[in-house]
Amino acid sequence: MRRPAIRSWRRTAALVAVTVAAALVLAGCAATNTAAPAIAGAPGFWLGVWQGMILPIAFLVSLFDDHVAVYAVPNSGHLYDLGFVIGACVIPLPTILFGGGRARRRRAAR
C-alpha cells in the first residue's frame, strides 16, 4: 500500500522539477537591453556615493513624497551602483567597527 504513495510523490517532484526548469529556460529567453545608450548628465560614481550616504533620509522622505526616489534610475551604470553601495556602507560603518554607544560603555565598565 505504501508504494503508490511513493510513486505519486516522485511524480509530483518530477513535475515540479520540470516546471521549474521550463520556467528558467523561458526566463533566459527574456529580452534585455544591455546596450542602452549613455545619457549625457546621468548620475555617476560620486553622485552614487552621495545618494548612498543619504539613503536613510531619502527613504523616509520617499514614503511621503512621490517625487523623491531612493535610487537614480537613469544612471551611468556600474560605477553609479558601486558608488551607491559604498555610500550606503559609510553610514553604518562606524557602528560596525566601534560598536554603539551603549556597547562601548559596557566594554569600558568591565
All heavy atoms as an XYZ file, in Angstrom:
816
protein
N       0.803     -1.209      0.000
C       0.000      0.000      0.000
C       0.844      1.270      0.000
O       0.409      2.281     -0.467
C      -0.916      0.020      1.242
C      -2.009     -0.969      1.222
S      -3.329     -0.267      0.241
C      -4.370     -1.648      0.114
N       2.036      1.232      0.521
C       2.857      2.433      0.586
C       3.494      2.774     -0.754
O       3.857      3.903     -0.989
C       3.919      2.266      1.657
C       3.311      2.153      3.045
C       4.388      1.996      4.033
N       4.977      3.285      4.283
C       5.190      3.808      5.467
N       4.888      3.112      6.523
N       5.734      4.971      5.609
N       3.678      1.804     -1.615
C       4.340      2.066     -2.892
C       3.602      3.090     -3.757
O       4.242      3.962     -4.312
C       4.531      0.757     -3.648
C       5.547     -0.127     -3.008
C       6.489     -0.591     -4.092
N       7.431     -1.516     -3.514
C       8.711     -1.285     -3.410
N       9.194     -0.166     -3.869
N       9.512     -2.150     -2.881
N       2.287      3.033     -3.899
C       1.627      4.055     -4.713
C       1.832      5.470     -4.175
O       1.937      6.420     -4.936
C       0.151      3.659     -4.679
C       0.164      2.194     -4.417
C       1.353      1.948     -3.538
N       1.905      5.632     -2.863
C       2.125      6.958     -2.294
C       3.510      7.470     -2.668
O       3.695      8.643     -2.975
C       1.955      6.920     -0.781
N       4.502      6.594     -2.670
C       5.854      6.985     -3.041
C       5.906      7.341     -4.518
O       6.525      8.327     -4.906
C       6.859      5.866     -2.701
C       6.970      5.733     -1.181
C       8.218      6.151     -3.304
C       7.805      4.562     -0.739
N       5.235      6.572     -5.339
C       5.223      6.872     -6.769
C       4.563      8.215     -7.045
O       5.031      8.978     -7.890
C       4.504      5.768     -7.530
C       5.299      4.519     -7.646
C       4.592      3.500     -8.495
N       5.277      2.226     -8.385
C       4.716      1.055     -8.602
N       3.444      0.993     -8.961
N       5.407     -0.044     -8.477
N       3.458      8.522     -6.357
C       2.801      9.811     -6.597
C       3.682     10.957     -6.106
O       3.695     12.034     -6.697
C       1.425      9.855     -5.923
O       1.562      9.895     -4.523
N       4.434     10.752     -5.025
C       5.341     11.781     -4.532
C       6.449     12.023     -5.547
O       6.820     13.152     -5.814
C       5.931     11.345     -3.184
C       6.895     12.348     -2.647
C       6.596     13.472     -1.956
C       8.313     12.327     -2.790
N       7.733     14.152     -1.641
C       8.813     13.466     -2.149
C       9.210     11.458     -3.385
C      10.159     13.751     -2.090
C      10.552     11.751     -3.331
C      11.020     12.891     -2.686
N       6.980     10.945     -6.112
C       8.036     11.075     -7.120
C       7.514     11.762     -8.375
O       8.209     12.574     -8.980
C       8.618      9.710     -7.471
C       9.498      9.164     -6.383
C      10.117      7.863     -6.792
N      10.955      7.325     -5.734
C      11.420      6.109     -5.699
N      11.126      5.260     -6.677
N      12.162      5.701     -4.708
N       6.301     11.431     -8.771
C       5.714     12.091     -9.940
C       5.535     13.580     -9.680
O       5.809     14.409    -10.552
C       4.362     11.467    -10.289
C       4.469     10.181    -11.017
C       3.112      9.708    -11.450
N       3.227      8.418    -12.091
C       2.228      7.614    -12.309
N       1.006      7.961    -11.922
N       2.412      6.461    -12.909
N       5.052     13.913     -8.493
C       4.865     15.323     -8.148
C       6.210     16.056     -8.141
O       6.321     17.165     -8.669
C       4.189     15.447     -6.775
O       2.954     14.728     -6.797
C       3.920     16.904     -6.427
N       7.227     15.440     -7.553
C       8.554     16.059     -7.510
C       9.108     16.229     -8.920
O       9.707     17.262     -9.242
C       9.500     15.231     -6.655
N       8.917     15.225     -9.770
C       9.391     15.314    -11.147
C       8.649     16.412    -11.909
O       9.256     17.171    -12.673
C       9.226     13.977    -11.853
N       7.347     16.514    -11.687
C       6.560     17.556    -12.350
C       7.004     18.952    -11.902
O       7.141     19.862    -12.729
C       5.072     17.357    -12.061
C       4.124     18.348    -12.715
C       4.214     18.246    -14.236
C       2.708     18.112    -12.248
N       7.266     19.112    -10.619
C       7.741     20.399    -10.110
C       9.112     20.723    -10.703
O       9.375     21.854    -11.120
C       7.784     20.389     -8.565
C       8.540     21.586     -8.026
C       6.372     20.348     -7.999
N       9.997     19.735    -10.761
C      11.335     19.960    -11.309
C      11.270     20.360    -12.784
O      11.979     21.275    -13.222
C      12.196     18.715    -11.129
N      10.432     19.692    -13.554
C      10.291     20.020    -14.976
C       9.687     21.408    -15.144
O      10.122     22.188    -16.007
C       9.438     18.944    -15.695
C       9.015     19.397    -17.080
C      10.194     17.640    -15.768
N       8.716     21.761    -14.313
C       8.091     23.078    -14.395
C       9.093     24.186    -14.068
O       9.161     25.204    -14.758
C       6.890     23.164    -13.438
O       5.976     22.102    -13.759
C       6.191     24.497    -13.544
N       9.896     23.973    -13.016
C      10.906     24.969    -12.643
C      11.958     25.097    -13.746
O      12.369     26.200    -14.106
C      11.547     24.613    -11.286
C      12.777     25.455    -11.011
C      10.535     24.781    -10.166
N      12.403     23.981    -14.298
C      13.393     24.024    -15.368
C      12.841     24.753    -16.592
O      13.540     25.567    -17.209
C      13.827     22.608    -15.737
N      11.592     24.481    -16.940
C      10.978     25.161    -18.089
C      10.852     26.659    -17.832
O      11.103     27.475    -18.727
C       9.607     24.558    -18.383
N      10.495     27.028    -16.607
C      10.386     28.453    -16.279
C      11.749     29.139    -16.373
O      11.854     30.270    -16.859
C       9.792     28.621    -14.885
N      12.803     28.474    -15.923
C      14.147     29.055    -16.008
C      14.602     29.207    -17.448
O      15.221     30.212    -17.816
C      15.145     28.214    -15.220
C      15.014     28.280    -13.695
C      15.959     27.295    -13.042
C      15.280     29.686    -13.202
N      14.304     28.212    -18.282
C      14.677     28.293    -19.700
C      13.928     29.435    -20.373
O      14.513     30.219    -21.127
C      14.408     26.946    -20.413
C      14.483     27.093    -21.917
C      15.393     25.898    -19.925
N      12.641     29.553    -20.091
C      11.861     30.642    -20.693
C      12.298     32.003    -20.167
O      12.318     32.984    -20.915
C      10.374     30.422    -20.437
C       9.751     29.252    -21.206
C       8.303     29.051    -20.773
C       9.838     29.480    -22.700
N      12.672     32.094    -18.891
C      13.144     33.366    -18.343
C      14.475     33.758    -18.972
O      14.777     34.944    -19.123
C      13.289     33.266    -16.828
N      15.283     32.782    -19.350
C      16.551     33.067    -20.011
C      16.369     33.648    -21.401
O      17.281     34.269    -21.943
N      15.197     33.463    -21.977
C      14.919     33.988    -23.310
C      14.348     35.408    -23.273
O      14.064     35.984    -24.316
C      13.927     33.080    -24.027
S      14.565     31.417    -24.322
N      14.173     35.963    -22.093
C      13.583     37.297    -21.974
C      14.508     38.335    -22.606
O      15.727     38.261    -22.496
C      13.343     37.641    -20.512
N      13.905     39.295    -23.261
C      14.679     40.344    -23.922
C      15.174     41.353    -22.906
O      14.433     41.795    -22.035
C      13.810     41.042    -24.962
N      16.443     41.697    -22.995
C      17.005     42.726    -22.136
C      17.758     43.718    -23.003
O      18.244     43.383    -24.077
C      17.982     42.142    -21.099
O      19.016     41.445    -21.790
C      17.271     41.190    -20.159
N      17.875     44.924    -22.531
C      18.564     45.958    -23.264
C      19.916     46.202    -22.597
O      20.037     47.022    -21.695
C      17.731     47.236    -23.291
C      18.340     48.283    -24.165
O      19.323     48.020    -24.861
N      17.775     49.473    -24.148
N      20.933     45.461    -23.003
C      22.246     45.610    -22.401
C      23.054     46.720    -23.058
O      24.033     47.170    -22.502
C      23.042     44.300    -22.497
O      23.148     43.927    -23.868
C      22.353     43.201    -21.712
N      22.650     47.145    -24.232
C      23.387     48.180    -24.956
C      22.633     49.503    -24.889
O      22.403     50.158    -25.889
C      23.589     47.761    -26.401
N      22.221     49.879    -23.671
C      21.499     51.141    -23.513
C      22.450     52.300    -23.797
O      23.603     52.281    -23.377
C      20.932     51.254    -22.109
N      22.001     53.296    -24.507
C      22.879     54.420    -24.811
C      23.197     55.223    -23.551
O      22.385     55.323    -22.645
C      22.056     55.255    -25.799
C      20.645     54.889    -25.513
C      20.668     53.458    -25.068
N      24.390     55.776    -23.520
C      24.789     56.601    -22.386
C      24.013     57.916    -22.424
O      23.922     58.558    -23.463
C      26.282     56.870    -22.425
N      23.465     58.283    -21.311
C      22.689     59.512    -21.225
C      23.604     60.612    -20.707
O      24.249     60.452    -19.666
C      21.481     59.324    -20.287
C      20.573     58.230    -20.830
C      20.724     60.618    -20.114
C      19.476     57.827    -19.882
N      23.675     61.689    -21.428
C      24.523     62.807    -21.007
C      23.984     63.393    -19.711
O      22.793     63.631    -19.568
C      24.563     63.869    -22.093
N      24.853     63.580    -18.755
C      24.451     64.152    -17.481
C      23.852     63.145    -16.517
O      23.291     63.539    -15.498
N      23.940     61.859    -16.827
C      23.406     60.844    -15.926
C      24.275     60.767    -14.677
O      25.479     60.978    -14.737
C      23.381     59.483    -16.633
N      23.675     60.488    -13.519
C      24.451     60.398    -12.283
C      25.556     59.358    -12.387
O      25.332     58.259    -12.895
C      23.416     59.994    -11.235
C      22.115     60.408    -11.804
C      22.254     60.296    -13.288
N      26.732     59.706    -11.901
C      27.880     58.810    -11.949
C      28.303     58.344    -10.565
O      27.502     58.295     -9.632
N      29.590     58.037    -10.425
C      30.124     57.447     -9.206
C      29.919     58.349     -7.989
O      29.399     57.914     -6.962
C      31.618     57.142     -9.389
C      32.276     56.624     -8.145
C      32.103     55.303     -7.775
C      33.061     57.445     -7.359
C      32.695     54.813     -6.629
C      33.667     56.966     -6.218
C      33.487     55.645     -5.847
N      30.306     59.596     -8.080
C      30.269     60.476     -6.918
C      28.848     60.798     -6.483
O      28.564     60.894     -5.285
C      31.066     61.752     -7.169
C      32.521     61.459     -7.301
C      33.273     61.541     -8.425
C      33.398     60.973     -6.266
N      34.562     61.141     -8.160
C      34.662     60.791     -6.842
C      33.231     60.670     -4.925
C      35.750     60.328     -6.116
C      34.323     60.205     -4.201
C      35.565     60.045     -4.795
N      27.945     60.953     -7.421
C      26.552     61.165     -7.039
C      25.981     59.887     -6.437
O      25.147     59.940     -5.532
C      25.726     61.622     -8.234
C      24.359     62.195     -7.882
C      24.483     63.385     -6.947
C      23.617     62.598     -9.120
N      26.455     58.725     -6.907
C      26.049     57.458     -6.300
C      26.511     57.355     -4.857
O      25.772     56.883     -3.989
N      27.742     57.812     -4.583
C      28.244     57.817     -3.203
C      27.366     58.711     -2.340
O      26.942     58.326     -1.244
C      29.714     58.281     -3.149
C      30.165     58.504     -1.719
C      30.624     57.271     -3.828
N      27.076     59.904     -2.831
C      26.266     60.842     -2.065
C      24.866     60.283     -1.825
O      24.334     60.339     -0.717
C      26.191     62.192     -2.768
C      25.219     63.120     -2.110
C      24.060     63.572     -2.621
C      25.337     63.686     -0.796
N      23.437     64.392     -1.722
C      24.204     64.472     -0.591
C      26.285     63.597      0.210
C      23.981     65.162      0.592
C      26.064     64.295      1.394
C      24.931     65.063      1.571
N      24.239     59.746     -2.865
C      22.882     59.229     -2.713
C      22.857     57.984     -1.830
O      21.866     57.721     -1.160
C      22.264     58.964     -4.083
C      21.956     60.256     -4.789
C      21.357     60.055     -6.162
O      21.356     58.954     -6.705
N      20.849     61.128     -6.734
N      23.942     57.221     -1.814
C      24.027     56.107     -0.882
C      24.145     56.583      0.551
O      23.591     55.974      1.469
N      24.860     57.699      0.762
C      25.018     58.237      2.113
C      23.711     58.804      2.659
O      23.445     58.709      3.856
C      26.109     59.301      2.133
C      27.498     58.728      1.968
S      28.777     59.973      1.787
C      28.654     60.853      3.317
N      22.891     59.381      1.807
C      21.633     59.956      2.270
C      20.476     58.960      2.123
O      19.313     59.348      2.235
C      21.314     61.274      1.548
C      21.105     61.044      0.051
C      22.387     62.314      1.805
C      20.529     62.237     -0.670
N      20.789     57.697      1.908
C      19.773     56.665      1.709
C      18.727     56.624      2.818
O      17.530     56.603      2.518
C      20.442     55.296      1.539
C      19.522     54.081      1.477
C      18.685     54.126      0.215
C      20.332     52.812      1.528
N      19.091     56.602      4.107
C      18.044     56.526      5.137
C      17.092     57.717      5.107
O      15.876     57.553      5.220
C      18.828     56.495      6.460
C      20.199     56.070      6.098
C      20.431     56.545      4.699
N      17.627     58.904      4.894
C      16.781     60.102      4.849
C      15.916     60.086      3.598
O      14.718     60.369      3.651
C      17.652     61.364      4.908
C      18.405     61.394      6.230
C      16.817     62.621      4.720
C      19.539     62.383      6.262
N      16.517     59.735      2.457
C      15.754     59.694      1.205
C      14.639     58.651      1.276
O      13.553     58.867      0.742
C      16.684     59.390      0.039
N      14.896     57.534      1.948
C      13.858     56.506      2.076
C      12.684     57.033      2.888
O      11.526     56.849      2.502
C      14.427     55.243      2.724
C      13.369     54.221      2.998
C      12.751     53.543      1.976
C      12.974     53.955      4.299
C      11.762     52.615      2.225
C      11.995     53.030      4.569
C      11.378     52.351      3.526
N      12.968     57.687      4.005
C      11.882     58.221      4.825
C      11.085     59.275      4.074
O       9.853     59.295      4.123
C      12.438     58.805      6.124
C      12.964     57.785      7.124
C      13.600     58.488      8.315
C      11.846     56.865      7.578
N      11.768     60.157      3.352
C      11.068     61.193      2.588
C      10.268     60.561      1.450
O       9.148     60.989      1.159
C      12.073     62.242      2.059
C      11.398     63.220      1.122
C      12.719     62.976      3.218
N      10.797     59.497      0.822
C      10.090     58.864     -0.298
C       8.790     58.190      0.140
O       7.915     57.953     -0.688
C      10.991     57.848     -0.991
O      11.153     56.690     -0.185
N       8.664     57.886      1.421
C       7.413     57.306      1.907
C       6.267     58.301      1.847
O       5.102     57.910      1.702
C       7.586     56.805      3.345
C       8.519     55.623      3.547
C       8.668     55.322      5.031
C       8.022     54.403      2.808
N       6.576     59.596      1.948
C       5.548     60.625      1.991
C       5.477     61.478      0.733
O       4.494     62.181      0.534
C       5.788     61.530      3.205
C       5.794     60.760      4.498
C       6.980     60.492      5.157
C       4.617     60.275      5.039
C       6.993     59.774      6.337
C       4.616     59.560      6.216
C       5.800     59.302      6.875
N       6.523     61.451     -0.097
C       6.562     62.292     -1.293
C       6.886     61.416     -2.510
O       7.939     60.792     -2.562
C       7.628     63.385     -1.129
C       7.594     64.401     -2.250
O       6.722     64.298     -3.131
O       8.450     65.308     -2.241
N       5.993     61.385     -3.474
C       6.182     60.547     -4.663
C       7.249     61.084     -5.607
O       7.699     60.380     -6.501
C       4.872     60.401     -5.433
C       3.857     59.572     -4.663
O       4.290     58.759     -3.813
O       2.642     59.729     -4.913
N       7.685     62.323     -5.435
C       8.692     62.912     -6.314
C      10.122     62.620     -5.871
O      11.063     62.987     -6.555
C       8.475     64.425     -6.415
C       7.168     64.767     -7.059
N       6.032     65.018     -6.329
C       6.812     64.863     -8.356
C       5.033     65.262     -7.152
N       5.481     65.183     -8.402
N      10.288     61.991     -4.716
C      11.617     61.672     -4.200
C      11.861     60.185     -4.402
O      11.048     59.350     -4.021
C      11.726     62.027     -2.695
C      13.057     61.579     -2.131
C      11.540     63.508     -2.501
N      12.990     59.866     -5.035
C      13.354     58.469     -5.265
C      14.620     58.141     -4.478
O      15.454     59.015     -4.231
C      13.592     58.218     -6.751
N      14.759     56.904     -4.083
C      15.921     56.478     -3.315
C      17.112     56.251     -4.241
O      18.253     56.498     -3.870
C      15.585     55.187     -2.536
C      16.786     54.656     -1.817
C      14.467     55.443     -1.553
N      16.857     55.829     -5.469
C      17.896     55.400     -6.396
C      17.673     56.108     -7.726
O      16.552     56.143     -8.229
C      17.770     53.879     -6.564
C      18.820     53.218     -7.390
C      20.037     52.869     -6.823
C      18.603     52.897     -8.718
C      21.006     52.223     -7.570
C      19.561     52.256     -9.469
C      20.754     51.922     -8.884
O      21.720     51.285     -9.613
N      18.716     56.667     -8.308
C      18.587     57.376     -9.587
C      18.441     56.367    -10.718
O      19.333     55.563    -10.961
C      19.798     58.262     -9.829
N      17.316     56.400    -11.396
C      17.052     55.407    -12.439
C      17.863     55.655    -13.711
O      18.524     54.737    -14.181
C      15.544     55.332    -12.743
C      15.275     54.371    -13.873
C      14.790     54.918    -11.499
N      17.915     56.827    -14.298
C      18.809     56.978    -15.450
C      20.222     57.298    -14.970
O      20.633     58.451    -14.901
C      18.210     58.137    -16.229
C      17.554     58.966    -15.190
C      17.100     58.008    -14.114
N      20.978     56.272    -14.584
C      22.331     56.499    -14.067
C      23.361     55.990    -15.054
O      23.021     55.446    -16.095
C      22.511     55.841    -12.695
C      22.223     54.366    -12.735
O      22.741     53.647    -13.577
N      21.395     53.885    -11.822
N      24.638     56.141    -14.713
C      25.701     55.780    -15.650
C      26.097     54.307    -15.571
O      27.056     53.904    -16.211
C      26.923     56.658    -15.397
O      27.401     56.439    -14.091
N      25.404     53.511    -14.791
C      25.648     52.070    -14.789
C      26.404     51.570    -13.577
O      26.122     51.959    -12.450
N      27.390     50.728    -13.844
C      28.086     50.025    -12.766
C      28.830     50.964    -11.822
O      28.901     50.695    -10.619
C      29.053     48.992    -13.333
C      28.373     47.917    -14.113
N      27.439     47.084    -13.552
C      28.484     47.540    -15.405
C      27.000     46.238    -14.460
N      27.620     46.500    -15.608
N      29.386     52.043    -12.327
C      30.090     52.966    -11.442
C      29.124     53.649    -10.478
O      29.450     53.848     -9.308
C      30.866     54.003    -12.246
C      32.159     53.493    -12.863
C      32.816     54.574    -13.704
C      33.111     53.001    -11.796
N      27.936     54.004    -10.942
C      26.938     54.578    -10.042
C      26.549     53.552     -8.985
O      26.447     53.884     -7.800
C      25.700     55.035    -10.814
C      24.593     55.503     -9.891
C      24.599     56.792     -9.390
C      23.576     54.657     -9.506
C      23.607     57.228     -8.531
C      22.585     55.071     -8.649
C      22.605     56.358     -8.154
O      21.618     56.776     -7.293
N      26.336     52.309     -9.411
C      25.974     51.249     -8.467
C      27.059     51.064     -7.408
O      26.759     50.934     -6.219
C      25.747     49.922     -9.199
C      24.550     49.970    -10.125
O      23.681     50.835     -9.927
O      24.496     49.127    -11.039
N      28.316     51.052     -7.836
C      29.426     50.909     -6.900
C      29.460     52.082     -5.920
O      29.600     51.882     -4.704
C      30.758     50.822     -7.659
C      32.014     50.761     -6.794
C      32.043     49.459     -6.001
C      33.251     50.898     -7.653
N      29.298     53.282     -6.410
C      29.274     54.446     -5.537
C      28.109     54.408     -4.563
O      28.247     54.758     -3.390
N      26.947     53.963     -5.032
C      25.765     53.878     -4.171
C      26.002     52.897     -3.026
O      25.696     53.188     -1.868
C      24.553     53.455     -5.003
C      23.254     53.535     -4.262
C      22.570     54.732     -4.185
C      22.717     52.423     -3.657
C      21.372     54.817     -3.510
C      21.521     52.489     -2.973
C      20.841     53.700     -2.910
N      26.581     51.743     -3.340
C      26.851     50.744     -2.306
C      27.897     51.261     -1.323
O      27.762     51.101     -0.107
C      27.282     49.412     -2.942
C      27.800     48.442     -1.907
C      26.127     48.795     -3.706
N      28.936     51.887     -1.827
C      29.967     52.449     -0.942
C      29.350     53.516     -0.038
O      29.591     53.543      1.171
C      31.146     53.009     -1.758
C      31.935     51.866     -2.377
C      32.048     53.881     -0.888
C      32.994     52.312     -3.368
N      28.551     54.388     -0.617
C      27.903     55.430      0.183
C      26.946     54.867      1.211
O      26.855     55.358      2.332
N      26.220     53.817      0.863
C      25.294     53.198      1.809
C      26.042     52.508      2.941
O      25.530     52.401      4.052
C      24.388     52.209      1.091
N      27.261     52.062      2.683
C      28.062     51.406      3.724
C      28.754     52.411      4.632
O      29.194     52.043      5.723
C      29.108     50.491      3.091
S      28.403     49.064      2.277
N      28.872     53.658      4.227
C      29.566     54.662      5.030
C      28.788     54.965      6.306
O      29.380     55.150      7.366
C      29.789     55.953      4.203
C      30.192     57.113      5.078
C      30.840     55.697      3.150
N      27.471     54.998      6.228
C      26.647     55.362      7.380
C      26.787     54.347      8.523
O      27.098     54.721      9.639
C      25.170     55.524      6.956
C      25.033     56.639      5.932
C      24.270     55.763      8.158
C      25.449     58.000      6.424
N      26.596     53.038      8.314
C      26.705     52.110      9.446
C      28.131     51.686      9.775
O      28.350     50.989     10.754
C      25.886     50.903      8.989
C      25.972     50.920      7.519
C      26.052     52.380      7.141
N      29.122     52.115      9.010
C      30.490     51.654      9.225
C      31.037     51.979     10.615
O      31.595     51.097     11.266
C      31.408     52.206      8.135
C      32.799     51.610      8.075
C      32.709     50.119      7.775
C      33.630     52.296      7.026
N      30.899     53.199     11.135
C      31.414     53.452     12.484
C      30.755     52.575     13.550
O      31.411     52.123     14.478
C      31.097     54.933     12.721
C      30.968     55.514     11.372
C      30.423     54.417     10.505
N      29.453     52.311     13.404
C      28.774     51.468     14.367
C      29.284     50.041     14.284
O      29.474     49.378     15.304
C      27.253     51.488     14.108
O      26.823     52.839     14.124
C      26.514     50.697     15.157
N      29.542     49.561     13.084
C      30.041     48.202     12.924
C      31.455     48.088     13.477
O      31.786     47.132     14.179
C      30.000     47.786     11.441
C      28.555     47.644     10.973
C      30.761     46.483     11.217
C      28.405     47.501      9.489
N      32.298     49.068     13.184
C      33.692     48.998     13.620
C      33.874     49.229     15.105
O      34.652     48.555     15.769
C      34.537     50.004     12.835
C      34.718     49.716     11.356
C      35.517     50.833     10.716
C      35.391     48.382     11.141
N      33.169     50.209     15.647
C      33.420     50.613     17.018
C      32.289     50.280     17.976
O      32.403     50.502     19.169
C      33.697     52.118     17.070
C      34.822     52.510     16.171
C      34.598     53.291     15.057
C      36.110     52.073     16.421
C      35.635     53.653     14.221
C      37.151     52.430     15.588
C      36.914     53.221     14.492
N      31.197     49.794     17.479
C      30.068     49.481     18.347
C      29.272     50.728     18.685
O      29.726     51.852     18.521
N      28.048     50.504     19.132
C      27.206     51.629     19.525
C      27.670     52.222     20.832
O      28.567     51.713     21.511
N      27.056     53.314     21.245
C      27.433     53.994     22.478
C      27.248     53.120     23.705
O      28.092     53.059     24.586
N      26.136     52.397     23.789
C      25.885     51.532     24.938
C      26.886     50.396     24.999
O      27.367     50.036     26.069
C      24.471     50.969     24.875
C      23.404     51.997     25.099
C      22.038     51.368     25.058
N      21.014     52.386     25.158
C      19.751     52.161     24.998
N      19.332     50.947     24.710
N      18.872     53.124     25.121
N      27.170     49.807     23.849
C      28.131     48.704     23.827
C      29.505     49.183     24.257
O      30.216     48.483     24.981
C      28.199     48.081     22.434
N      29.894     50.384     23.842
C      31.193     50.918     24.212
C      31.242     51.175     25.716
O      32.225     50.881     26.380
C      31.476     52.205     23.451
C      32.873     52.729     23.740
C      33.176     53.980     22.974
N      33.141     53.704     21.546
C      33.052     54.637     20.623
N      32.972     55.898     20.957
N      33.030     54.327     19.352
N      30.154     51.706     26.285
C      30.117     51.950     27.726
C      30.188     50.645     28.503
O      30.828     50.573     29.534
C      28.841     52.717     28.092
C      28.965     54.187     27.800
C      27.767     54.951     28.318
N      27.245     55.715     27.196
C      26.028     55.623     26.696
N      25.146     54.828     27.223
N      25.673     56.330     25.661
N      29.513     49.584     28.003
C      29.574     48.286     28.684
C      30.973     47.731     28.660
O      31.445     47.165     29.638
C      28.607     47.310     28.031
C      27.202     47.458     28.564
C      26.316     46.352     28.044
N      25.362     46.991     27.165
C      24.916     46.501     26.031
N      25.321     45.361     25.612
N      24.068     47.163     25.305
N      31.674     47.876     27.506
C      33.033     47.377     27.424
C      33.977     48.149     28.346
O      34.867     47.602     28.944
C      33.548     47.458     25.977
C      33.170     46.250     25.174
C      33.874     46.271     23.842
N      32.839     46.597     22.857
C      32.993     47.355     21.799
N      34.151     47.884     21.551
N      32.013     47.582     20.990
N      33.762     49.448     28.458
C      34.627     50.273     29.299
C      34.382     49.975     30.778
O      35.293     50.111     31.602
C      34.388     51.749     29.020
N      33.154     49.575     31.141
C      32.830     49.312     32.537
C      33.445     47.999     33.032
O      33.602     47.787     34.214
C      31.327     49.287     32.733
N      33.778     47.101     32.133
C      34.325     45.793     32.549
C      35.675     45.894     33.081
O      36.561     46.395     33.168
C      34.344     44.830     31.365
C      32.980     44.404     30.975
C      33.067     43.396     29.869
N      31.749     43.201     29.285
C      31.528     42.545     28.200
N      32.514     42.000     27.539
N      30.326     42.392     27.736
